[in-house]
Amino acid sequence: MEIINDIDIENIIDFIVEGDPQ
C-alpha cells in the first residue's frame, strides 16, 4: 500500500464530510 501524506488524508476527509459543519 502507498503511504498517504497527512495533507492527502485531510483532503479525503474533507471530501467525505463535504464541509460538515463543525
Stockholm file with secondary structure:
# STOCKHOLM 1.0

chainA/1-22         MEIINDIDIENIIDFIVEGDPQ
#=GR chainA/1-22 SS CCCCCHHHHHHHHHHHHTSCCC
#=GC SS_cons        CCCCCHHHHHHHHHHHHTSCCC
//
